[in-house]
């Protein structure tokens, strides 16, 4: 998720009075490396499945 999108989602949650922490892939990799969680580090570095054919979420409001 792009940082700009994450910032908007975080602000939206704050308006609702919900605490949200957005973790990016780099954050998970760093934590897994620090705590020597090799399986998590490997999973974080794996490429996500292709979104080819997935419906577009552009313009949808959640």
N, CA, C and O of each residue as an XYZ file, in Angstrom:
248
protein
N       0.850     -1.167      0.000
C       0.000      0.000      0.000
C       0.897      1.231      0.000
O       1.866      1.312      0.755
N       0.563      2.167     -0.841
C       1.344      3.402     -0.888
C       1.164      4.181      0.411
O       0.134      4.075      1.076
N       2.175      4.957      0.759
C       2.130      5.699      2.012
C       0.998      6.721      2.032
O       0.372      6.915      3.075
N       0.720      7.375      0.915
C      -0.359      8.358      0.870
C      -1.707      7.707      1.172
O      -2.546      8.294      1.855
N      -1.906      6.513      0.670
C      -3.150      5.789      0.920
C      -3.226      5.392      2.390
O      -4.280      5.504      3.017
N      -2.108      4.930      2.931
C      -2.075      4.531      4.336
C      -2.362      5.724      5.243
O      -3.047      5.578      6.256
N      -1.854      6.888      4.896
C      -2.089      8.085      5.700
C      -3.575      8.436      5.706
O      -4.127      8.779      6.751
N      -4.218      8.354      4.554
C      -5.652      8.640      4.492
C      -6.452      7.662      5.335
O      -7.381      8.056      6.039
N      -6.092      6.383      5.264
C      -6.802      5.372      6.041
C      -6.589      5.593      7.539
O      -7.514      5.420      8.332
N      -5.375      5.974      7.920
C      -5.077      6.236      9.325
C      -5.893      7.426      9.836
O      -6.442      7.379     10.937
N      -5.971      8.486      9.039
C      -6.763      9.664      9.430
C      -8.243      9.319      9.569
O      -8.912      9.778     10.495
N      -8.744      8.508      8.644
C     -10.144      8.106      8.693
C     -10.434      7.336      9.979
O     -11.468      7.551     10.612
N      -9.533      6.445     10.363
C      -9.710      5.673     11.584
C      -9.641      6.573     12.815
O     -10.380      6.363     13.777
N      -8.763      7.568     12.792
C      -8.650      8.487     13.917
C      -9.940      9.271     14.109
O     -10.328      9.542     15.245
N     -10.610      9.641     13.025
C     -11.883     10.355     13.123
C     -12.925      9.504     13.833
O     -13.802     10.021     14.525
N     -12.818      8.181     13.649
C     -13.757      7.262     14.282
C     -13.359      6.928     15.716
O     -14.090      6.233     16.420
N     -12.199      7.423     16.147
C     -11.729      7.159     17.500
C     -11.072      5.798     17.657
O     -11.077      5.228     18.749
N     -10.515      5.277     16.588
C      -9.867      3.967     16.602
C      -8.370      4.160     16.431
O      -7.936      4.916     15.562
N      -7.583      3.487     17.247
C      -6.126      3.540     17.092
C      -5.697      2.504     16.065
O      -6.037      1.325     16.171
N      -4.949      2.958     15.074
C      -4.504      2.078     13.995
C      -3.016      2.281     13.779
O      -2.527      3.411     13.776
N      -2.301      1.187     13.599
C      -0.886      1.254     13.249
C      -0.720      0.526     11.926
O      -1.047     -0.655     11.814
N      -0.217      1.226     10.938
C      -0.009      0.640      9.618
C       1.438      0.194      9.522
O       2.360      0.988      9.715
N       1.628     -1.074      9.225
C       2.974     -1.620      9.057
C       3.219     -1.865      7.579
O       2.391     -2.461      6.889
N       4.349     -1.405      7.110
C       4.748     -1.638      5.741
C       5.648     -2.857      5.685
O       6.155     -3.302      6.715
N       5.849     -3.395      4.509
C       6.671     -4.591      4.351
C       8.057     -4.397      4.959
O       8.578     -5.306      5.604
N       8.656     -3.233      4.763
C       9.990     -2.973      5.307
C       9.985     -3.037      6.835
O      10.955     -3.498      7.437
N       8.903     -2.579      7.466
C       8.786     -2.649      8.922
C       8.778     -4.101      9.395
O       9.459     -4.457     10.357
N       8.007     -4.923      8.716
C       7.913     -6.335      9.095
C       9.241     -7.037      8.884
O       9.662     -7.835      9.722
N       9.910     -6.748      7.765
C      11.217     -7.353      7.509
C      12.219     -6.966      8.596
O      12.976     -7.810      9.077
N      12.220     -5.685      8.983
C      13.147     -5.213     10.000
C      12.874     -5.877     11.355
O      13.808     -6.302     12.035
N      11.609     -5.966     11.744
C      11.258     -6.601     13.013
C      11.606     -8.089     13.002
O      12.139     -8.612     13.981
N      11.306     -8.767     11.897
C      11.600    -10.198     11.790
C      13.100    -10.441     11.859
O      13.545    -11.407     12.479
N      13.873     -9.580     11.231
C      15.321     -9.723     11.265
C      15.848     -9.479     12.675
O      16.715    -10.208     13.156
N      15.324     -8.456     13.330
C      15.776     -8.114     14.682
C      15.489     -9.250     15.668
O      16.336     -9.582     16.497
N      14.305     -9.839     15.578
C      13.899    -10.886     16.515
C      14.225    -12.277     15.984
O      13.836    -13.276     16.588
N      14.937    -12.350     14.860
C      15.367    -13.611     14.247
C      14.184    -14.542     13.965
O      14.228    -15.738     14.254
N      13.147    -13.971     13.404
C      11.968    -14.731     13.001
C      12.084    -15.010     11.511
O      11.480    -14.318     10.692
N      12.856    -16.017     11.171
C      13.214    -16.297      9.785
C      12.002    -16.587      8.912
O      11.950    -16.142      7.765
N      11.017    -17.333      9.440
C       9.846    -17.667      8.625
C       9.051    -16.402      8.288
O       8.565    -16.250      7.168
N       8.922    -15.497      9.264
C       8.216    -14.250      9.007
C       8.998    -13.377      8.036
O       8.417    -12.756      7.146
N      10.307    -13.330      8.204
C      11.148    -12.543      7.299
C      11.020    -13.067      5.868
O      10.918    -12.291      4.918
N      11.026    -14.378      5.732
C      10.890    -14.989      4.404
C       9.510    -14.670      3.816
O       9.402    -14.354      2.631
N       8.462    -14.752      4.635
C       7.102    -14.474      4.160
C       6.962    -13.010      3.747
O       6.268    -12.705      2.777
N       7.610    -12.111      4.468
C       7.518    -10.685      4.147
C       8.203    -10.377      2.818
O       7.794     -9.465      2.099
N       9.228    -11.128      2.501
C       9.971    -10.880      1.260
C       9.366    -11.579      0.053
O       9.734    -11.289     -1.086
N       8.436    -12.503      0.299
C       7.805    -13.225     -0.804
C       6.947    -12.261     -1.605
O       6.350    -11.339     -1.048
N       6.888    -12.472     -2.888
C       6.081    -11.600     -3.747
C       4.616    -11.929     -3.549
O       4.254    -13.104     -3.488
N       3.769    -10.926     -3.449
C       2.333    -11.193     -3.323
C       1.791    -11.781     -4.617
O       2.380    -11.585     -5.680
N       0.681    -12.497     -4.539
C       0.103    -13.059     -5.765
C      -0.316    -11.955     -6.716
O      -0.638    -10.843     -6.296
N      -0.307    -12.270     -7.986
C      -0.673    -11.297     -9.011
C      -2.120    -10.874     -8.840
O      -2.983    -11.694     -8.527
N      -2.383     -9.582     -9.048
C      -3.749     -9.072     -8.947
C      -4.401     -9.014    -10.319
O      -5.442     -8.379    -10.488
N      -3.796     -9.668    -11.291
C      -4.342     -9.656    -12.638
C      -5.744    -10.254    -12.629
O      -5.951    -11.370    -12.153
N      -6.687     -9.514    -13.151
C      -8.060     -9.994    -13.189
C      -8.857     -9.629    -11.945
O     -10.064     -9.867    -11.891
N      -8.192     -9.050    -10.939
C      -8.909     -8.650     -9.721
C      -9.733     -7.403    -10.017
O      -9.322     -6.565    -10.819
N     -10.881     -7.276     -9.381
C     -11.702     -6.088     -9.629
C     -11.000     -4.826     -9.125
O     -10.274     -4.861     -8.132
N     -11.222     -3.739     -9.808
C     -10.607     -2.474     -9.430
C     -11.323     -1.902     -8.220
O     -12.550     -1.955     -8.131
N     -10.544     -1.350     -7.280
C     -11.124     -0.707     -6.100
C     -11.074      0.792     -6.238
O     -11.498      1.511     -5.334
N     -10.566      1.276     -7.346
C     -10.463      2.722     -7.579
C     -11.871      3.331     -7.598
O     -12.754      2.858     -8.314
N     -12.058      4.350     -6.826
C     -13.348      5.016     -6.781
C     -14.305      4.448     -5.756
O     -15.367      5.021     -5.515
N     -13.937      3.307     -5.136
C     -14.798      2.729     -4.110
C     -14.458      3.356     -2.772
O     -13.292      3.639     -2.495
N     -15.440      3.569     -1.961
C     -15.229      4.160     -0.640
C     -15.608      3.143      0.410
O     -16.729      2.634      0.422
N     -14.667      2.846      1.294
C     -14.938      1.872      2.348
C     -15.272      2.561      3.641
O     -15.531      1.897      4.645
